[in-house]
Structure formats: structure tokens, C-alpha cells
Amino acid sequence: MSEQPAPAATARQQLEPDAADGVRAYAARLRESADQFATVLEDIAANALPSVEDCTPWEELRETHLTRLAAQRPVVA
């Protein structure tokens, strides 16, 4: 990306109200996700990593997630 400022003659184009609402909703979801991630990192910083016995293997997490995605997928006749 260029570090040069945009030309002053360039006007911003306003979003349609529905598009603006969509962008706000997306920003809210990102903010919530970032807050959850920050909470996990703060917990690790305060309490160290959990023991291996208290963790779920990544393979199990993957399978659960893939099952969830498959359930969301529309069925083709």
C-alpha cells in the first residue's frame, strides 16, 4: 500500500443503510471475537496454561467443528 494520502478531490461514497448495518454487525462480531480471545490470553497470563488432562485434543475439536459445518450445509437432492 502506498503511504501517500488520498487526493483531496476524492469524495467518500456513502453506503446504503442496509450495507452500513451489515458493516456494523460485522464489526460487532469481530469485536466480540477479539474480546473472547483477549480474555483467554489474560487467563493464560494470570494462571498459566491448563494441564494437558484438562484440554480437549485438537482432533476432537476438529471433528466437532466439521460436524457442525456439515449440519449447516444445505442438502442437495
C-alpha positions in Angstrom: 0.0 0.0 0.0 1.1 3.5 -0.7 1.7 5.7 2.3 0.6 8.8 0.2 -2.6 10.4 1.4 -5.6 10.1 -0.9 -6.2 13.0 -3.2 -8.3 15.7 -1.6 -10.7 15.7 -4.6 -11.8 12.1 -3.8 -15.2 12.1 -2.1 -16.4 9.3 0.1 -19.3 7.4 -1.1 -22.0 6.7 1.5 -23.1 3.2 2.0 -26.7 2.1 1.6 -28.4 1.8 5.0 -28.6 -2.0 4.8 -24.9 -2.2 3.8 -23.9 0.1 6.7 -25.9 -2.0 9.1 -24.1 -5.1 7.8 -20.7 -3.5 8.3 -21.6 -2.5 11.8 -22.8 -6.1 12.6 -19.6 -7.5 11.2 -17.6 -5.1 13.3 -19.6 -6.1 16.4 -18.9 -9.8 15.7 -15.2 -9.1 15.2 -15.1 -7.0 18.4 -16.8 -9.9 20.4 -14.4 -12.4 19.0 -11.4 -10.3 19.8 -12.7 -9.7 23.4 -13.1 -13.5 23.8 -9.6 -14.1 22.6 -8.2 -11.4 24.8 -10.0 -12.9 27.8 -8.3 -16.3 27.1 -4.9 -14.7 26.8 -5.4 -12.8 30.0 -6.4 -16.0 31.8 -3.3 -17.8 30.5 -1.1 -14.8 31.6 -2.7 -14.9 35.1 -3.0 -18.7 35.6 -0.5 -20.3 33.2 -1.5 -22.8 30.6 -4.0 -25.5 31.6 -2.8 -29.0 32.2 -2.9 -31.5 29.3 -5.5 -33.5 31.1 -7.9 -30.6 31.2 -7.6 -29.9 27.5 -9.6 -31.3 24.5 -7.5 -32.9 21.8 -7.5 -30.8 18.6 -8.7 -33.8 16.6 -11.9 -33.9 18.7 -12.4 -30.2 18.3 -11.9 -30.5 14.5 -14.4 -33.3 14.2 -17.0 -31.4 16.3 -16.5 -28.3 14.1 -16.7 -30.3 10.8 -19.9 -32.0 12.1 -21.3 -28.5 12.8 -20.4 -27.2 9.4 -21.9 -30.3 7.7 -25.2 -29.7 9.5 -25.3 -26.1 8.3 -24.7 -27.2 4.7 -27.8 -27.3 2.5 -28.8 -30.7 1.4 -28.8 -31.3 -2.4 -31.5 -33.6 -3.7 
